[in-house]
Amino acid sequence: MDIKIVHHIRKIKNILFSSKIFPNDTDKFLNELKVLEVDKLNVFQRSYCAYKIRDRYTDIRKEVRFIKLIVYNCLFVSLWAKLVLFKRRIERNSKKMVYYKISNNENILPNNYADSKYLETIEMGEGFYLDNEAKRILIKCMKYSKCNFAYLFEVLFSISNYAYIINTYAPQEIITTYESSSVSPILTYYCNKNGIKHTNCMHGEKILLHCNVLGFFDKMIVWDEFYKELFIKLKYQSKSFEIYNPWIVNNLPFPRNSIDFTFYLNHESKINIEKIKKYVKILLKRGIKVKVRPHPSQFFEIKKMQCFNADILEDSKEISILQSIANTKFAVSRYSTVLFQAYMYGKEIIIDDLTDAESYEQLKKLDYIMVYKEHKLLSKIIKGNEK
């Protein structure tokens, strides 16, 4: 199945190319973003410029960049060969709207989409195809990128997914959560060439980051007016913005447990896990009920480390995020969508400024929404200055 290709690609990216979330030079990035004249860029230049900015400010070693170049060259050739040599037959099944599902986050689509009988949901990698227009676009991308195959693989992967959707379902609108892709201007251009509206629905936390710049959609659905202004700062282009907060529309389930503090972890280093372990011990000694919810991709790694007792670890496969929020009084994290969700549900918020103090200072520079909302700091709670 084509979805297996996506699984393998994501695995390669996680192993080889995972990097720090913040730009390697925050001030330089923000200054470059501020003076960037995007009105002078066409969609191909916009897309490649977004890719170059992401690449320039991503903090990975030179040898890893070299490996990336080789791997992506191979991936491009392999996918191109698959599309050209083994061209699939397309069976038409017209649908008014298609949701190209990338994120596993639930309940993020507005009800007018989610409840519509005209909506078809397609998983990323469900099908690959190339029509003549997609081929012409790819050739133009080769020209503008001077055959940068790391970039071209991203274009080929994305546009062949969209070509499959367009040629199979002939939709009037494609809804997605692709705001972090540098290829979004190309995809919107391709959709518009086929008379299709391209809509993006925000699916996760956003700050001023190098990996979220210069996007282009016909419509962007965001959770708060704050995010609209944030995307404008990131030089996104959209014909319209719509505010839809899914965490107000969808109610929390009934609490099944009574927890004081739940730590919602990002993908953490071993050093950070040891620090969090220390904070949990301090809170437990005070008689505070604590849960630790690792990032789903790291749950078994942390479980294997035996840093936390089994009754403290919370498995996302067993307890949904909304149930977890319902169960807890305080939500604790450095930087997570969960803090915004929990805040919207009336929970108390604690920003972890201890585990990585530098990250907290960066978040203040990069317009993290929760810095501007009412919150407590973990440092003060651990010191006993706040309860």
N, C-alpha and C positions, 0 to 999 in steps of 0.2 A: 504493500500500500504506500501511496505517496506521503501519508502522514508519518510513516516511519522515517522518511528522509528528513523531515522537520525535527523529529526527536534526535536523530544522530547529529544534525547540524547544531542544535542547541547544546548538545552534550560537548561537542568540540569547542564551542564558544565558551562554555562555562569552565572547561579545563584549561584552555590555552589563553583566553583573552579577557578573563575577568580582571577588573581593575577597580581602583578607588572611585567612589561615586563623584567626588568633586574634581573640578578642573585642576590641572597641575600648576596653573598660575591664575588664581581667581581674579585678581585685579586686572591683569592683562586681558583676560577673556572678556570681562565686563566692559572694559574700555573699547575693545575691538567691536563688540556687539553694539555698543552705543553709537559708534560712528559709521557702522556699516550701512551703505546706501542700497537697500534692497530693491528700490523702485527701478533701478537701472539693470536689474537681472531678469532674464527670461527664466522659464521654469526649469530648463536644463542647467543653467548657471546656478540658479537658486539651490537645486538639489545637490549639485556637486560641491558648491560652497558649504552647504550644511555638513556634508560628509567630511570635507577637509577641516572644518572647525572642530568637529567631533574628534577627528584623528589627531589633530595638532595638540589638543588639550587633554587627551587621554593619557594617563600616566602608566605606560607599559614600557618594558625594557626593549632596547634596540634588537636584541636577538629574537624576542617574541614578535616584534613587528616583521622581522624577516620570515619567521615561520608562518605568520599570518598571510603574508604575500604568497608564499608557496601553496599553502592550504587552499586559499581562496582562488588561486589560479586553477588548481586541480578541481575544485568544486564547480567553478564556472564551466570548464571544459566538459566535465561529467554531466552537468545539467543540460548544457547546450546539446551534447550528443544525444542525451535521452529524448529531448524535445524534437530534434531534427530527424534522428534515425528511427525513433519509435513513436511516430505521431499517432496520438490516440484519436479515436472516433468520438465525436461530440453528439450526444443525444439531447435535443432541445426539450426543456421543461420550464416554460416561461413563468417567472415570478415577478411580482411588482417590486418587492424589496428583498435585498440579500444582506444579512448580517455576517460579515467576514470576521469570525471570532478568533481573536488572538489571545485575549486575556481570559483567565479562568475566574476572574472576579464575578460574583453573582449579583443580580439585581441592579445593574448599572444602566441598562437601557430604559429610557422613558417609556411609560405605559403605552403610548400611542404606537410604539414599535413592538415592544415585548408582547403585547396582547393582540397584535394584528394577525389575522388569518392569512394575510398576504406576505408575511415575512418568512423567508427561508434562511436557516442558520447553516453556515459553511465553516468547517474547521480549517485553520491554517494548514496548507499542504494537502487538502483533500483532492486537489487536481491541478495539473500543470498543462499549459497549452500555449502556443504562440500563433497569433494571426498576423496578417500582413502589417497592420497598423502597429502592433507591438514590436515587430521586427524593425520597422522604420524608426520607432522611438529608440530602440536599443542601439541602432547604428548612430543616431544623433548623440546618444550618451557616450558612445565610444569616442566620437569626435571631440566633445566638450571635456571629457576626462582624460584624453590622450591615452586611451586604452589602459586605464587603471583597473585591473581585473578584480581587485578587492572590492572596489565600488561597483563595478559592473556585475559582479555576482549578486550583490544586494538588489540591483535593478532587475536582473534577469529572474531572480527568485520571486520578487514581488509582482512584477508585471505578468509573469506566466501564471501566477495564481489568479490574478485579476482577469487575464484573458480567458482562463477556464470558466470563471464565474460569468463573464459577459457573454461568451459564446454558448454557454449552457443555459443560462437563466434569462438572458436579455432583460435585466432589471431596469427600472426607472431610477432606482436609488441604491447605492451601496453604503451601508453603515459599517463603521469599523472602529477600532481603538488603536490606530496606527500613528498617533501623534509624535512618537519618538523616532519614527523612521525618516531618514534623509531622503527617501524615495517618494515621500508623500506628494511633492509638487508634480512629479512625473505621473503618478497614479491619478491625480485629479485631472491633469491634462488629458490622459488616456480616457478617463471616464467621460469628460466633457466632449471629446471627439466622437464618442458614441452616444451623446445625448443623455448621459447619466449624471445624476447629482451625487456628489461624494461628500458624505457626512462623517465627522469624527465625534465619538462619544468618549469623553475623559474617563479613564478607568483606574488611575492611580495618582498618588501624590506628585506634585510638580513644583520645582523651584527653578531658579535661573541656572540652568546647566548647559554645558557645551553639547550634550547629546540630545537636546530638545531645542533646536533652532530652525528658523526659516521654513517651518511647515506651511502647507497650502491646502485648504479644503474649501468646499462651497459653504459648508456650515459646520460650526464647532459647538458642541454641547458641553458646557463646563459646570462645575458644582457650585460656583460662587462668583460674584462680581470680581472678587480678588483675583481669581484665576484668569478671567478675561483680560484684565490689565497685565497680568504676568505673561500671558501668551503674546500680547502686543509688544511688551518689552523684549520678548524673545524673537521678535520680527516675524511672527506668523501672519499669514494672509488668509482672511476668511470673509466671504460676502456677508455672513451674519453670525452672531453669537447668540446662543440660547442658554439661559440659566436653568439647570435642573439638578436639584440636590436629592439623590436617591436615598440618602440617610434620613431625610425627613419624611419622604413618601412611604418608605417601608418600616414597619414597626419592629421593635426588638421582640424576640420570643420571651416566654416567662422564665425567670432565673431558675436554674436547677441546682445551683450551688451558691455559697456566699463567700466570695474571695475579696480580700482587701486590695492587694496589689497584683496586677498581672503584667509581667515584663514581655513585651512584644519585640522579639529580636529581629534585627536585620541579618544578613549573612555575615557572621562574626568571625574574627580571627581567634585563635586559641588564647591569645593574651587577653582579648576582650571578654571571652567566656569566663576566664579565671577571675577577672575583675567583677563581673556580674555575679558570679558564685559568692564572692566575698560580701557583696551588698545584700544578697538574699539571706545569707547567714545572719547578718546584723539585724535585718528586719524580723527574721524568724525568732531570734532571741528576745525580741520585744513583744512576742506573742502575736505578730501580724501574720495573717494567712496570705501566702504568696503562691502564685503560679508563674511558670516560665514557659512561654510559647515560642519555640524556635521557628525560624523561617522553614517552610515546608521542605526546601531542598537540603536543609542541614539537620533535620530532626534526628535521623539515625546516627549521624556523626556525633552529635552532642549526647545522645543516649548512650552511645558506646563509650564516651569519655567518662561516664558515671560522675559527672560534676554535680548533678542534682538527683535527689531521690525520685523514684518512679512516681510518687504521689504528687510531686511538684511539677513535673513535665506535662505539658498539654499538647496533645497530638492534633494537628489541624484536620487529619483524616477522620478523627473520632468526634471532634467538637467543632461546629461551624464557627466562623469568626463572629457572627452576630450573637450566637449563644455565648461565646466567650465574653463578649462585651456586656451582655446582659448579666452575666454572673459576677462581674467585678465592680468594685467601687472606683479604683484608680487604674488608669491605663498608663503604662510606663514605656517609653521608647525614645531613641535618639531622633529618628526620622522615619516616619511610617504613615501610610494611609490610615492606619488604625486610630491614630490620635485624632485625626479630623472626624472620623466616623464616631468615635466614642464621645467627642466633644458635642457633636450634633445630637447625640442621644442623652445628653445631660450628665455624662460621667465626668469625673475630675481628671485633669490631665497633668502628667508629670513628664517633663522633658529630661532625658538622661544627659546631663552635662558633665558627668564624671568619667564614664567609660572611655570617651574620646573627647577631651576638652577642646581640642583643635576643631573637631567637627562641629561642635556647638557654636563656636565663633564663626565658622564658615556659613552655617545655616542662617545666622543673623545678616550676613552680607548678601546671601543669595535669596532673600525674600521667602523664607519658609513661613507659611501662613500661620502655623501654630505659635510662632514667636510673638505674633500680634494678638493672639487670643489669650484669655485668662488661663494661666498655668502655674504649676509649681516646678521647682528644680530639684532633681534627685540629690544634688550635693547638700542642699539645706536640710532635706529630710534625713539623710544618712548622718549628718552632723547633729541632728536632733533639734534644729532650729524651727522646723515645721513638723506638724503631725499629718 
